[in-house]
Amino acid sequence: TTLAAKANSWLRVRPGKDGELAMAMIHVMLEENIFDAEFTRTWTNGPFLVRSDNNQLLREADVQTGGSTGTWIVWDEPSGAPTTQSDHPALFGTLTVKLADDKSIECRPALQLLKEAAAQFAPERSEQITTVPAEEVRKAVRLFAKEKPSSYCAWVGLEQDNDAMQTNRAVGIFYALTGQYDQR
């Protein structure tokens, strides 16, 4: 197409495999630490701790008697403790949290779980599924992370597949990791 001819990077993805490509791109962004960590900490649920026993978000009520069931817990990196508010919450790792009933549980930030899920789609693994060469994926992600501003356009064809919701979710997450939402 005329538009593709003008592109710095044209990823010719196998039809219906856009979600896998988006997950591969998320993997590169997290693996190479080229995502916007400050945006992720401030505007996403990436720092919220997820319990290992039930895969639910850790609530204030879980760690404090009388705590709120609608307030989520993050891990404050400077103090090394769970809290409801932090200027620098952890985004990665496995953390042990003491619950209100004196039991301890392992938790991980939601972004850690995304990183683990995206690792299954590393470009070298997803190349067979998407038909996009691994190095082209890595090059495109690096370009997208470095060259700003950019835009995210919805309703461009991704919505026509049987897994459109998950595909759009992956593309939206990738774009959120760039920190460019609500930017000119």
Disulfide bonds with the S-S distance in Angstrom:
none
